[in-house]
């Protein structure tokens, strides 16, 4: 009889959780959390990094027993969300269902590749920012939640791209308001316009990535519909914290660019996406949008869509690139 493989923890300092930490009421008194990061070598970490890991670990969902029943599927999909998860990646509860699957984030990052700066306005746990760091000269990551910023910085460190991302904790809507009200051409490029961002930083922005909150894990559920009913069309008015159409217009005005990638639910109203192009795009860009549907699970499940505007839509090979035309 073959011997059972012994599971050893790479985080010996974490052996127990209080039973109350379990969402489904099970007695999770001895969950060895560190065992779920078997590729993380704690001895190789600096004292500061090890301390950060120790502090972040209990704030995240790591053991499957910690997940609410309706979120267990995300645990099973952990390596599609972050392929380096076993090396120590961390996600809090909201990040498990809001992070962009890595294959999708990679595809978007390739489309937005630039020698300039890409802005990730709603950075979350860093899934998109990490992939942008591989294809862009620099990433400006903006996130209001300080915990998610710490998670994003930690995850970026796991992927080795932390130094290519500027992490800024703050309200993206406030940033947009400041930029719309300012005159970037009339002051010293080194002047700070918001937080640590300078006018030169803003002038170097080549593309903006939008992945605002869709409405939570149940965003697509209609409580009055039958279980067999087809999913309803998702409206941009459901975007949080502001109407999605208004958000698009403010982003374009703030950064003076039409190069916007809008990451949205798969059922988003295509007529609304086309309307954004017709009413908002800055000349000389044509009122065009290219919509790419993204699949996961080896191409078997439709996950989301991304609408590309400006040069991101124009620089498209219609013969080799997959895209879906919006309603005219």
VOBA-1610 file (N, C-alpha, C; in pm, whole numbers, padded with zeros to 5 digits, always signed):
BEGIN
Unk+00085-00120+00000Unk+00000+00000+00000Unk+00088+00124+00000Unk+00061+00212-00092Unk+00142+00334-00103Unk+00120+00423+00018Unk+00227+00485+00061Unk+00217+00576+00173Unk+00145+00704+00131Unk+00066+00757+00221Unk+00000+00884+00192Unk+00102+00996+00196Unk+00089+01087+00105Unk+00178+01201+00101Unk+00150+01293+00218Unk+00251+01323+00294Unk+00233+01409+00410Unk+00225+01554+00366Unk+00122+01624+00411Unk+00106+01766+00380Unk+00168+01847+00493Unk+00265+01927+00459Unk+00329+02012+00559Unk+00298+02157+00529Unk+00286+02236+00630Unk+00253+02377+00614Unk+00377+02459+00587Unk+00366+02554+00495Unk+00474+02649+00473Unk+00455+02771+00562Unk+00350+02770+00641Unk+00325+02882+00731Unk+00293+02824+00869Unk+00396+02781+00936Unk+00377+02712+01062Unk+00318+02800+01171Unk+00324+02932+01147Unk+00271+03023+01249Unk+00119+03030+01245Unk+00054+02973+01141Unk-00093+02975+01132Unk-00143+02832+01134Unk-00201+02791+01246Unk-00253+02656+01257Unk-00402+02652+01284Unk-00457+02758+01339Unk-00594+02750+01385Unk-00676+02873+01347Unk-00802+02849+01326Unk-00901+02955+01310Unk-01011+02932+01412Unk-01069+03038+01460Unk-01183+03022+01547Unk-01300+02968+01466Unk-01385+02884+01526Unk-01499+02828+01452Unk-01586+02934+01387Unk-01595+03053+01447Unk-01680+03159+01391Unk-01630+03207+01257Unk-01506+03176+01222Unk-01451+03221+01095Unk-01506+03142+00978Unk-01571+03031+01005Unk-01627+02948+00899Unk-01766+02998+00863Unk-01788+03021+00732Unk-01915+03078+00687Unk-02030+02979+00696Unk-02002+02850+00683Unk-02112+02754+00679Unk-02138+02688+00814Unk-02074+02737+00920Unk-02103+02686+01053Unk-02025+02562+01092Unk-01938+02511+01007Unk-01859+02394+01042Unk-01754+02431+01146Unk-01708+02332+01219Unk-01609+02355+01323Unk-01471+02362+01258Unk-01433+02482+01218Unk-01305+02501+01149Unk-01199+02542+01250Unk-01177+02457+01348Unk-01087+02493+01457Unk-00941+02464+01427Unk-00915+02388+01323Unk-00776+02352+01295Unk-00749+02352+01146Unk-00768+02466+01083Unk-00744+02478+00939Unk-00601+02526+00916Unk-00526+02444+00850Unk-00385+02476+00825Unk-00376+02562+00700Unk-00390+02693+00715Unk-00402+02782+00601Unk-00277+02782+00514Unk-00160+02782+00575Unk-00038+02792+00498Unk-00018+02678+00401Unk-00082+02563+00424Unk-00067+02449+00334Unk-00121+02478+00195Unk-00201+02581+00181Unk-00259+02613+00051Unk-00170+02706-00031Unk-00052+02736+00021Unk+00050+02810-00053Unk+00180+02730-00050Unk+00178+02611-00105Unk+00294+02522-00093Unk+00419+02570-00165Unk+00404+02664-00258Unk+00521+02711-00333Unk+00581+02839-00273Unk+00526+02885-00163Unk+00578+03005-00098Unk+00686+02965+00003Unk+00805+03013-00020Unk+00918+02984+00068Unk+00932+03099+00167Unk+00881+03079+00285Unk+00883+03186+00385Unk+01024+03226+00423Unk+01115+03131+00421Unk+01252+03162+00461Unk+01320+03258+00364Unk+01268+03265+00243Unk+01328+03354+00143Unk+01273+03497+00153Unk+01169+03517+00233Unk+01108+03648+00245Unk+01185+03736+00342Unk+01179+03865+00316Unk+01233+03959+00414Unk+01144+03960+00536Unk+01194+04015+00645Unk+01114+04022+00767Unk+00986+04101+00744Unk+00995+04209+00665Unk+00877+04292+00638Unk+00774+04216+00555Unk+00820+04143+00454Unk+00728+04067+00370Unk+00663+03953+00447Unk+00740+03889+00530Unk+00683+03780+00610Unk+00578+03834+00707Unk+00606+03948+00765Unk+00509+04009+00856Unk+00381+04048+00781Unk+00397+04099+00659Unk+00281+04137+00578Unk+00197+04014+00545Unk+00262+03907+00508Unk+00189+03782+00477Unk+00113+03733+00599Unk+00178+03733+00713Unk+00114+03687+00836Unk-00009+03771+00869Unk-00001+03900+00843Unk-00113+03989+00877Unk-00226+03978+00776Unk-00192+03958+00649Unk-00295+03950+00546Unk-00367+03816+00544Unk-00297+03711+00577Unk-00352+03576+00563Unk-00488+03558+00632Unk-00504+03596+00758Unk-00634+03575+00822Unk-00744+03669+00772Unk-00711+03769+00693Unk-00810+03861+00637Unk-00868+03808+00506Unk-00814+03695+00460Unk-00851+03643+00329Unk-00920+03507+00342Unk-00987+03467+00234Unk-01043+03332+00226Unk-00935+03243+00166Unk-00889+03147+00243Unk-00777+03062+00200Unk-00816+02915+00201Unk-00879+02871+00308Unk-00922+02732+00320Unk-01064+02719+00263Unk-01094+02611+00190Unk-01229+02599+00131Unk-01342+02605+00231Unk-01318+02564+00355Unk-01424+02570+00457Unk-01458+02712+00496Unk-01375+02808+00459Unk-01400+02947+00493Unk-01497+03013+00396Unk-01524+02948+00282Unk-01605+03010+00178Unk-01754+02991+00203Unk-01834+03095+00176Unk-01980+03074+00176Unk-02015+02970+00071Unk-02124+02899+00091Unk-02162+02791+00001Unk-02171+02837-00144Unk-02228+02957-00167Unk-02246+03004-00304Unk-02117+03055-00368Unk-02006+03048-00293Unk-01879+03094-00349Unk-01775+02985-00357Unk-01811+02861-00325Unk-01713+02752-00328Unk-01654+02732-00468Unk-01733+02764-00570Unk-01685+02745-00707Unk-01561+02827-00734Unk-01549+02943-00670Unk-01432+03028-00693Unk-01307+02963-00637Unk-01320+02892-00527Unk-01204+02821-00472Unk-01153+02718-00572Unk-01244+02644-00633Unk-01203+02542-00729Unk-01143+02604-00856Unk-01174+02731-00879Unk-01122+02800-00998Unk-00999+02885-00968Unk-00938+02866-00852Unk-00832+02957-00805Unk-00716+02968-00902Unk-00680+02860-00969Unk-00565+02867-01059Unk-00601+02930-01193Unk-00730+02941-01224Unk-00769+03016-01343Unk-00777+03164-01312Unk-00799+03197-01184Unk-00800+03338-01144Unk-00658+03391-01132Unk-00572+03314-01068Unk-00431+03351-01051Unk-00349+03223-01065Unk-00278+03209-01174Unk-00205+03085-01197Unk-00095+03063-01094Unk-00048+03170-01030Unk+00056+03158-00928Unk-00003+03155-00787Unk-00128+03114-00776Unk-00193+03114-00646Unk-00113+03036-00543Unk-00060+02922-00580Unk+00012+02836-00484Unk+00139+02902-00432Unk+00186+03005-00503Unk+00308+03075-00461Unk+00280+03179-00353Unk+00152+03195-00316Unk+00121+03284-00204Unk+00020+03393-00233Unk-00050+03389-00346Unk-00147+03494-00377Unk-00261+03493-00275Unk-00314+03611-00248Unk-00416+03627-00146Unk-00534+03709-00200Unk-00656+03667-00162Unk-00777+03737-00203Unk-00874+03742-00085Unk-00932+03860-00061Unk-01038+03867+00038Unk-01168+03822-00028Unk-01277+03819+00049Unk-01401+03761-00003Unk-01448+03829-00131Unk-01455+03961-00133Unk-01503+04031-00251Unk-01414+04008-00372Unk-01285+03999-00348Unk-01191+03984-00459Unk-01205+03849-00528Unk-01249+03746-00456Unk-01265+03615-00517Unk-01365+03619-00632Unk-01471+03697-00619Unk-01569+03699-00727Unk-01555+03821-00819Unk-01467+03913-00786Unk-01455+04033-00870Unk-01325+04037-00951Unk-01227+03956-00918Unk-01101+03959-00991Unk-01122+03903-01132Unk-01055+03960-01229Unk-01063+03913-01367Unk-00984+03784-01382Unk-01042+03678-01440Unk-00965+03556-01463Unk-00835+03588-01539Unk-00728+03520-01502Unk-00597+03557-01554Unk-00587+03551-01706Unk-00647+03450-01768Unk-00639+03440-01914Unk-00709+03558-01981Unk-00818+03607-01919Unk-00889+03722-01973Unk-00808+03849-01950Unk-00751+03863-01830Unk-00668+03980-01800Unk-00548+03986-01893Unk-00491+03871-01924Unk-00377+03865-02015Unk-00416+03913-02155Unk-00531+03868-02202Unk-00579+03908-02334Unk-00601+04059-02341Unk-00664+04115-02238Unk-00689+04259-02235Unk-00558+04336-02231Unk-00462+04286-02153Unk-00333+04352-02141Unk-00259+04353-02274Unk-00268+04245-02350Unk-00204+04241-02481Unk-00268+04344-02575Unk-00398+04358-02567Unk-00467+04456-02653Unk-00428+04598-02615Unk-00400+04622-02487Unk-00368+04757-02439Unk-00218+04782-02430Unk-00136+04693-02483Unk+00009+04706-02472Unk+00057+04842-02524Unk+00147+04906-02448Unk+00195+05038-02485Unk+00327+05068-02415Unk+00404+05159-02475Unk+00526+05206-02410Unk+00497+05317-02310Unk+00371+05357-02303Unk+00332+05461-02209Unk+00269+05403-02084Unk+00169+05473-02033Unk+00105+05437-01906Unk-00038+05389-01932Unk-00076+05283-01862Unk-00215+05238-01859Unk-00268+05262-01718Unk-00389+05316-01709Unk-00452+05342-01580Unk-00555+05234-01551Unk-00544+05174-01434Unk-00644+05078-01385Unk-00720+05150-01274Unk-00839+05202-01309Unk-00909+05292-01219Unk-00973+05224-01098Unk-01010+05098-01112Unk-01072+05024-01003Unk-00989+04897-00983Unk-00874+04913-00919Unk-00770+04811-00923Unk-00799+04681-00852Unk-00880+04682-00746Unk-00910+04559-00676Unk-00786+04489-00624Unk-00785+04357-00635Unk-00674+04276-00583Unk-00558+04263-00680Unk-00564+04338-00791Unk-00448+04349-00878Unk-00440+04255-00996Unk-00545+04178-01023Unk-00539+04082-01133Unk-00508+04146-01267Unk-00573+04257-01298Unk-00547+04325-01425Unk-00417+04402-01423Unk-00389+04472-01314Unk-00267+04550-01305Unk-00143+04463-01324Unk-00146+04342-01270Unk-00032+04251-01286Unk-00008+04220-01432Unk-00113+04190-01505Unk-00096+04158-01647Unk-00057+04281-01729Unk-00112+04398-01695Unk-00070+04521-01763Unk+00079+04546-01742Unk+00129+04511-01625Unk+00271+04533-01596Unk+00361+04452-01687Unk+00310+04344-01743Unk+00389+04263-01836Unk+00389+04321-01977Unk+00290+04404-02012Unk+00277+04452-02150Unk+00292+04602-02165Unk+00296+04675-02054Unk+00302+04821-02058Unk+00424+04873-01983Unk+00464+04993-02016Unk+00580+05051-01951Unk+00553+05077-01802Unk+00430+05118-01772Unk+00396+05150-01634Unk+00247+05144-01615Unk+00205+05107-01495Unk+00064+05097-01461Unk+00034+05189-01345Unk-00071+05269-01360Unk-00121+05348-01248Unk-00242+05275-01191Unk-00226+05223-01072Unk-00330+05144-01007Unk-00398+05233-00902Unk-00531+05245-00912Unk-00607+05327-00818Unk-00708+05237-00747Unk-00713+05245-00615Unk-00807+05164-00538Unk-00841+05235-00408Unk-00971+05241-00377Unk-01016+05308-00256Unk-00994+05225-00130Unk-01015+05094-00140Unk-01006+05005-00025Unk-00859+04976+00010Unk-00812+05018+00127Unk-00671+04998+00161Unk-00632+04851+00171Unk-00725+04763+00211Unk-00692+04620+00217Unk-00667+04565+00078Unk-00752+04602-00018Unk-00734+04552-00154Unk-00604+04604-00214Unk-00567+04727-00179Unk-00439+04778-00228Unk-00324+04694-00173Unk-00330+04658-00047Unk-00225+04574+00012Unk-00222+04437-00057Unk-00339+04382-00085Unk-00346+04254-00153Unk-00289+04264-00294Unk-00321+04372-00364Unk-00270+04391-00499Unk-00118+04404-00499Unk-00065+04479-00404Unk+00080+04495-00395Unk+00146+04360-00365Unk+00085+04286-00273Unk+00140+04155-00238Unk+00136+04060-00358Unk+00021+04054-00426Unk+00008+03965-00542Unk+00104+04005-00653Unk+00122+04136-00674Unk+00217+04182-00775Unk+00359+04141-00739Unk+00389+04140-00611Unk+00522+04096-00565Unk+00541+03948-00595Unk+00436+03868-00577Unk+00444+03725-00609Unk+00477+03705-00757Unk+00421+03792-00842Unk+00445+03781-00987Unk+00572+03854-01031Unk+00636+03924-00941Unk+00760+03992-00973Unk+00745+04120-01053Unk+00629+04187-01045Unk+00607+04307-01125Unk+00572+04428-01038Unk+00593+04418-00909Unk+00554+04527-00819Unk+00618+04660-00859Unk+00743+04656-00906Unk+00814+04780-00936Unk+00763+04850-01061Unk+00676+04786-01138Unk+00622+04846-01260Unk+00484+04907-01238Unk+00436+04899-01115Unk+00302+04948-01082Unk+00312+05058-00976Unk+00247+05170-01002Unk+00236+05276-00902Unk+00103+05258-00830Unk+00110+05223-00702Unk-00010+05195-00623Unk-00055+05323-00552Unk-00179+05361-00577Unk-00233+05482-00515Unk-00366+05450-00450Unk-00376+05479-00321Unk-00499+05456-00248Unk-00584+05583-00251Unk-00702+05571-00308Unk-00788+05688-00318Unk-00912+05659-00400Unk-01000+05757-00407Unk-01128+05746-00476Unk-01111+05783-00623Unk-01134+05688-00712Unk-01118+05714-00855Unk-01212+05822-00906Unk-01333+05830-00850Unk-01427+05932-00893Unk-01375+06071-00855Unk-01313+06080-00739Unk-01251+06206-00698Unk-01140+06244-00794Unk-01059+06147-00834Unk-00953+06172-00931Unk-01010+06227-01061Unk-01115+06167-01111Unk-01176+06212-01236Unk-01226+06356-01223Unk-01288+06387-01111Unk-01339+06522-01089Unk-01225+06624-01089Unk-01114+06588-01024Unk-00998+06678-01018Unk-00940+06701-01156Unk-00929+06593-01234Unk-00868+06606-01367Unk-00957+06685-01462Unk-01088+06665-01454Unk-01180+06739-01540Unk-01173+06889-01510Unk-01154+06922-01383Unk-01151+07062-01342Unk-01016+07129-01363Unk-00911+07051-01388Unk-00777+07109-01399Unk-00739+07137-01543Unk-00637+07221-01559Unk-00583+07253-01690Unk-00440+07200-01696Unk-00423+07084-01757Unk-00294+07016-01753Unk-00187+07082-01839Unk-00226+07174-01926Unk-00128+07234-02017Unk-00069+07364-01964Unk-00115+07410-01852Unk-00075+07543-01809Unk+00017+07545-01687Unk+00068+07429-01646Unk+00149+07424-01525Unk+00271+07337-01545Unk+00360+07339-01448Unk+00482+07259-01450Unk+00444+07111-01453Unk+00504+07031-01546Unk+00472+06888-01553Unk+00499+06813-01424Unk+00589+06868-01341Unk+00624+06800-01216Unk+00524+06829-01104Unk+00434+06924-01127Unk+00334+06956-01025Unk+00243+06836-01000Unk+00213+06814-00874Unk+00121+06707-00840Unk-00022+06755-00860Unk-00099+06669-00926Unk-00238+06705-00954Unk-00334+06632-00861Unk-00294+06515-00812Unk-00378+06437-00720Unk-00292+06330-00654Unk-00295+06326-00521Unk-00209+06232-00449Unk-00065+06250-00497Unk-00002+06139-00540Unk+00136+06146-00590Unk+00143+06153-00742Unk+00030+06170-00808Unk+00029+06177-00954Unk+00062+06318-01000Unk+00153+06326-01095Unk+00193+06455-01151Unk+00121+06479-01283Unk+00131+06602-01329Unk+00073+06635-01460Unk+00141+06558-01571Unk+00270+06532-01555Unk+00343+06451-01654Unk+00289+06309-01657Unk+00255+06255-01542Unk+00197+06120-01537Unk+00069+06114-01618Unk-00018+06211-01595Unk-00148+06212-01663Unk-00129+06230-01814Unk-00034+06315-01850Unk-00009+06340-01993Unk+00045+06216-02063Unk+00105+06123-01988Unk+00164+06002-02047Unk+00067+05886-02057Unk-00054+05906-02011Unk-00153+05798-02014Unk-00193+05768-02158Unk-00180+05644-02199Unk-00214+05602-02334Unk-00347+05526-02340Unk-00387+05468-02228Unk-00512+05392-02226Unk-00564+05385-02083Unk-00695+05371-02073Unk-00760+05359-01942Unk-00842+05231-01941Unk-00822+05153-01835Unk-00898+05029-01819Unk-01006+05051-01713Unk-01128+05016-01749Unk-01242+05033-01658Unk-01300+04897-01621Unk-01295+04865-01493Unk-01361+04746-01441Unk-01432+04783-01311Unk-01532+04870-01320Unk-01602+04914-01198Unk-01689+04802-01143Unk-01729+04812-01017Unk-01815+04708-00957Unk-01944+04689-01036Unk-01976+04563-01062Unk-02095+04531-01140Unk-02220+04519-01054Unk-02204+04504-00924Unk-02320+04488-00838Unk-02313+04367-00747Unk-02195+04309-00731Unk-02181+04198-00638Unk-02191+04063-00705Unk-02177+03957-00624Unk-02173+03821-00677Unk-02303+03783-00747Unk-02414+03845-00709Unk-02542+03813-00772Unk-02589+03917-00871Unk-02496+03987-00936Unk-02533+04098-01024Unk-02627+04057-01136Unk-02616+03931-01183Unk-02695+03888-01298Unk-02826+03823-01259Unk-02852+03811-01130Unk-02971+03740-01085Unk-03091+03833-01077Unk-03199+03787-01132Unk-03327+03859-01122Unk-03414+03783-01023Unk-03439+03838-00905Unk-03512+03765-00801Unk-03654+03727-00840Unk-03710+03793-00942Unk-03847+03763-00982Unk-03854+03663-01097Unk-03739+03629-01154Unk-03738+03539-01269Unk-03735+03393-01224Unk-03782+03305-01309Unk-03777+03163-01278Unk-03634+03113-01297Unk-03597+03002-01233Unk-03460+02950-01246Unk-03420+02919-01389Unk-03518+02886-01473Unk-03486+02851-01611Unk-03485+02970-01706Unk-03518+03087-01654Unk-03526+03205-01740Unk-03389+03248-01789Unk-03385+03302-01910Unk-03259+03351-01965Unk-03215+03474-01888Unk-03083+03493-01876Unk-03035+03611-01803Unk-03079+03739-01871Unk-03117+03837-01793Unk-03163+03962-01849Unk-03046+04045-01896Unk-03074+04142-01984Unk-02970+04230-02035Unk-02919+04321-01924Unk-02789+04332-01917Unk-02728+04415-01813Unk-02717+04558-01863Unk-02765+04653-01782Unk-02762+04794-01819Unk-02643+04863-01755Unk-02585+04957-01827Unk-02475+05036-01772Unk-02518+05119-01652Unk-02646+05139-01636Unk-02694+05214-01521Unk-02677+05135-01391Unk-02649+05005-01402Unk-02627+04922-01283Unk-02484+04931-01231Unk-02396+04994-01308Unk-02256+05010-01266Unk-02249+05092-01138Unk-02157+05055-01052Unk-02134+05129-00928Unk-01993+05188-00930Unk-01970+05306-00873Unk-02061+05386-00790Unk-02139+05490-00869Unk-02115+05501-01000Unk-02190+05596-01081Unk-02238+05524-01206Unk-02339+05581-01271Unk-02391+05527-01396Unk-02276+05502-01494Unk-02276+05385-01556Unk-02166+05347-01644Unk-02145+05437-01764Unk-02253+05493-01816Unk-02240+05586-01929Unk-02174+05716-01884Unk-02215+05767-01768Unk-02154+05889-01714Unk-02007+05865-01680Unk-01977+05747-01629Unk-01839+05713-01594Unk-01751+05717-01718Unk-01798+05660-01827Unk-01722+05658-01952Unk-01691+05800-01998Unk-01792+05887-01998Unk-01773+06025-02044Unk-01675+06099-01954Unk-01681+06077-01825Unk-01591+06145-01732Unk-01447+06097-01749Unk-01432+05969-01774Unk-01297+05915-01796Unk-01235+05977-01920Unk-01311+05985-02027Unk-01259+06041-02151Unk-01223+06188-02135Unk-01306+06263-02065Unk-01277+06404-02043Unk-01157+06423-01951Unk-01145+06337-01851Unk-01038+06352-01753Unk-00901+06324-01812Unk-00891+06220-01895Unk-00762+06179-01948Unk-00740+06223-02093Unk-00840+06286-02150Unk-00830+06336-02287Unk-00788+06226-02384Unk-00844+06109-02366Unk-00815+05997-02455Unk-00941+05916-02479Unk-00950+05858-02597Unk-01061+05768-02628Unk-01018+05622-02620Unk-00894+05599-02581Unk-00843+05462-02571Unk-00888+05402-02438Unk-01007+05347-02440Unk-01069+05295-02319Unk-01108+05150-02341Unk-01072+05066-02244Unk-01115+04926-02244Unk-01213+04909-02129Unk-01334+04869-02161Unk-01443+04862-02064Unk-01477+04715-02040Unk-01444+04664-01922Unk-01467+04525-01887Unk-01602+04511-01819Unk-01691+04429-01879Unk-01831+04429-01838Unk-01892+04289-01838Unk-02010+04275-01776Unk-02079+04145-01779Unk-02109+04100-01922Unk-02116+03971-01941Unk-02136+03914-02075Unk-02269+03953-02136Unk-02367+03992-02053Unk-02501+04024-02103Unk-02523+04174-02117Unk-02417+04253-02118Unk-02431+04398-02127Unk-02501+04439-02257Unk-02585+04539-02248Unk-02661+04591-02362Unk-02566+04646-02468Unk-02562+04583-02585Unk-02469+04624-02690Unk-02505+04759-02750Unk-02633+04791-02753Unk-02674+04921-02806Unk-02618+05034-02719Unk-02614+05013-02588Unk-02557+05114-02499Unk-02407+05131-02526Unk-02338+05022-02553Unk-02194+05031-02580Unk-02168+05105-02710Unk-02251+05081-02810Unk-02237+05154-02936Unk-02270+05301-02917Unk-02368+05329-02832Unk-02408+05468-02806Unk-02293+05546-02742Unk-02215+05481-02658Unk-02100+05548-02599Unk-02004+05597-02706Unk-01983+05514-02808Unk-01892+05551-02915Unk-01947+05667-02997Unk-02075+05666-03022Unk-02135+05769-03108Unk-02142+05905-03040Unk-02157+05906-02909Unk-02182+06033-02840Unk-02061+06088-02763Unk-01956+06007-02746Unk-01848+06050-02657Unk-01710+06057-02720Unk-01683+05979-02823Unk-01546+05969-02871Unk-01492+06101-02922Unk-01368+06129-02884Unk-01301+06254-02922Unk-01248+06242-03065Unk-01277+06340-03156Unk-01218+06338-03289Unk-01065+06335-03279Unk-00992+06272-03373Unk-01043+06218-03500Unk-01089+06073-03492Unk-01108+06019-03373Unk-01150+05880-03363Unk-01290+05861-03420Unk-01306+05753-03496Unk-01436+05720-03550Unk-01526+05667-03438Unk-01656+05687-03452Unk-01749+05638-03351Unk-01762+05486-03358Unk-01654+05419-03323Unk-01647+05275-03340Unk-01619+05207-03207Unk-01662+05084-03195Unk-01633+05003-03077Unk-01617+04859-03124Unk-01519+04792-03068Unk-01501+04649-03095Unk-01527+04576-02963Unk-01610+04476-02970Unk-01650+04403-02850Unk-01598+04261-02859Unk-01525+04221-02759Unk-01468+04087-02755Unk-01529+04009-02639Unk-01588+03897-02671Unk-01641+03809-02568Unk-01529+03720-02515Unk-01525+03704-02384Unk-01418+03626-02322Unk-01473+03498-02261Unk-01404+03389-02292Unk-01443+03257-02245Unk-01338+03201-02149Unk-01383+03124-02053Unk-01295+03057-01959Unk-01327+02907-01962Unk-01262+02830-01874Unk-01281+02685-01870Unk-01253+02621-02006Unk-01135+02654-02059Unk-01093+02601-02189Unk-01191+02636-02301Unk-01244+02756-02292Unk-01331+02805-02398Unk-01473+02754-02393Unk-01514+02695-02282Unk-01648+02637-02274Unk-01750+02727-02206Unk-01703+02828-02135Unk-01797+02913-02060Unk-01773+03059-02091Unk-01879+03126-02135Unk-01872+03270-02160Unk-01864+03342-02027Unk-01759+03419-02008Unk-01734+03482-01878Unk-01773+03629-01875Unk-01737+03702-01980Unk-01749+03848-01975Unk-01731+03903-02115Unk-01733+04033-02127Unk-01698+04098-02252Unk-01615+04222-02221Unk-01536+04263-02318Unk-01463+04388-02308Unk-01491+04471-02433Unk-01532+04595-02412Unk-01557+04688-02522Unk-01436+04778-02535Unk-01380+04785-02657Unk-01261+04865-02683Unk-01297+04986-02768Unk-01241+05101-02730Unk-01270+05226-02799Unk-01141+05294-02842Unk-01156+05397-02929Unk-01040+05472-02975Unk-00945+05387-03056Unk-00816+05406-03037Unk-00716+05328-03109Unk-00723+05180-03073Unk-00774+05149-02954Unk-00787+05010-02915Unk-00887+04937-03004Unk-00981+05012-03062Unk-01077+04954-03156Unk-01027+04964-03299Unk-00955+05073-03330Unk-00909+05094-03466Unk-00796+04999-03503Unk-00704+04974-03408Unk-00591+04887-03436Unk-00631+04741-03417Unk-00713+04695-03507Unk-00773+04562-03495Unk-00768+04494-03630Unk-00717+04374-03633Unk-00712+04297-03755Unk-00842+04217-03767Unk-00929+04262-03854Unk-01061+04199-03862Unk-01054+04056-03913Unk-00945+04018-03977Unk-00934+03882-04029Unk-00885+03783-03924Unk-00801+03830-03832Unk-00742+03738-03735Unk-00792+03758-03591Unk-00845+03874-03561Unk-00892+03901-03425Unk-01042+03876-03415Unk-01080+03808-03308Unk-01221+03780-03285Unk-01288+03901-03221Unk-01400+03941-03276Unk-01474+04051-03217Unk-01619+04039-03261Unk-01705+04108-03190Unk-01848+04102-03218Unk-01898+04245-03237Unk-01963+04275-03349Unk-02009+04413-03371Unk-02123+04450-03279Unk-02117+04571-03228Unk-02228+04620-03146Unk-02346+04653-03237Unk-02460+04670-03175Unk-02579+04706-03252Unk-02560+04842-03314Unk-02605+04858-03437Unk-02587+04985-03508Unk-02705+05077-03481
//
